[in-house]
Amino acid sequence: MPNQQTALRDRTDIDMREPRRFKVIIYNDDFTTMEFVVHVLKTVFFKSASEAEALMLNVHHHGSATVGIYSYDIARSKVRKATMMAREAGFPLRLECKPE
């Protein structure tokens, strides 16, 4: 029986990298109440009450702050959920997802 060659080839190089991370940024505006921002930070981003208040004050004084760093899908989901909550409450709160 003659030697047969197979079409399969062992692959020895595997390119494994960490998934890209994205930061969620929240922006200050003149209409969204501080209490609502704290509520969003606690319910959507699972921040403690003191951490949420500190972040809210940072946003208030500096114009924006990074709320957290997540994988793309989680970051987009949190931005979408927080934006929906703000629109339902009648606030123009703005959040953004940017590569780290």
C-alpha positions as CSV (number, residue, x, y, z in Angstrom):
1,M,0.0,0.0,0.0
2,P,1.5,3.4,-1.0
3,N,2.1,6.2,1.6
4,Q,-0.9,8.6,1.8
5,Q,-0.6,12.2,2.7
6,T,-3.2,13.7,4.8
7,A,-4.5,17.2,4.4
8,L,-4.3,17.8,8.1
9,R,-1.4,19.6,9.6
10,D,-0.5,20.1,13.2
11,R,-0.8,23.7,14.3
12,T,1.9,24.6,16.7
13,D,1.6,28.4,17.0
14,I,-1.4,29.7,19.0
15,D,-1.8,33.4,19.3
16,M,-3.5,33.9,22.7
17,R,-4.0,37.5,23.8
18,E,-6.0,39.2,26.6
19,P,-9.3,40.5,25.3
20,R,-9.3,44.3,24.8
21,R,-10.7,46.3,27.7
22,F,-13.0,49.3,27.5
23,K,-13.6,52.0,30.0
24,V,-17.0,53.4,30.7
25,I,-17.0,57.2,31.0
26,I,-19.8,59.3,32.5
27,Y,-20.2,63.0,31.7
28,N,-21.5,65.9,33.7
29,D,-24.5,67.8,32.6
30,D,-26.6,70.6,34.1
31,F,-29.9,68.7,34.2
32,T,-29.3,65.2,35.7
33,T,-29.6,65.3,39.4
34,M,-26.8,64.1,41.7
35,E,-29.1,61.7,43.4
36,F,-30.0,60.0,40.1
37,V,-26.3,59.7,39.1
38,V,-25.6,58.0,42.5
39,H,-28.6,55.7,41.9
40,V,-27.2,54.7,38.5
41,L,-23.8,54.1,39.8
42,K,-25.1,51.9,42.6
43,T,-27.6,49.9,40.5
44,V,-25.9,49.5,37.1
45,F,-22.2,49.6,38.1
46,F,-22.6,48.0,41.6
47,K,-20.7,50.8,43.4
48,S,-21.0,51.2,47.2
49,A,-22.8,54.3,48.4
50,S,-19.6,56.1,49.4
51,E,-17.9,55.1,46.1
52,A,-20.9,56.3,44.1
53,E,-21.0,59.6,45.8
54,A,-17.2,60.1,45.4
55,L,-17.5,59.3,41.6
56,M,-20.5,61.6,41.3
57,L,-18.6,64.5,42.9
58,N,-15.6,63.8,40.6
59,V,-17.9,64.0,37.6
60,H,-19.4,67.2,38.9
61,H,-16.1,68.9,39.5
62,H,-14.1,67.6,36.5
63,G,-16.7,67.1,33.8
64,S,-16.2,63.4,33.4
65,A,-14.9,60.3,35.2
66,T,-14.2,56.7,34.4
67,V,-16.8,54.5,36.1
68,G,-15.2,51.1,35.4
69,I,-13.2,49.0,32.9
70,Y,-14.9,46.0,31.3
71,S,-14.8,43.8,28.3
72,Y,-16.6,45.3,25.2
73,D,-19.9,43.5,25.6
74,I,-20.2,44.3,29.3
75,A,-19.2,47.9,28.8
76,R,-21.7,48.4,26.0
77,S,-24.5,46.7,28.0
78,K,-23.9,48.9,31.0
79,V,-23.8,52.1,28.9
80,R,-27.1,51.0,27.2
81,K,-28.8,50.2,30.5
82,A,-27.8,53.4,32.3
83,T,-28.8,55.5,29.2
84,M,-32.2,53.8,29.1
85,M,-32.7,54.5,32.8
86,A,-31.8,58.1,32.3
87,R,-34.1,58.6,29.3
88,E,-37.0,56.9,31.2
89,A,-36.5,59.3,34.1
90,G,-36.2,62.3,31.7
91,F,-32.5,63.0,32.1
92,P,-29.9,63.6,29.4
93,L,-27.2,61.7,31.2
94,R,-24.4,60.7,28.8
95,L,-22.1,57.7,29.0
96,E,-19.5,56.5,26.6
97,C,-17.5,53.4,26.0
98,K,-13.8,53.9,24.9
99,P,-10.9,51.5,24.4
100,E,-8.5,51.5,27.4
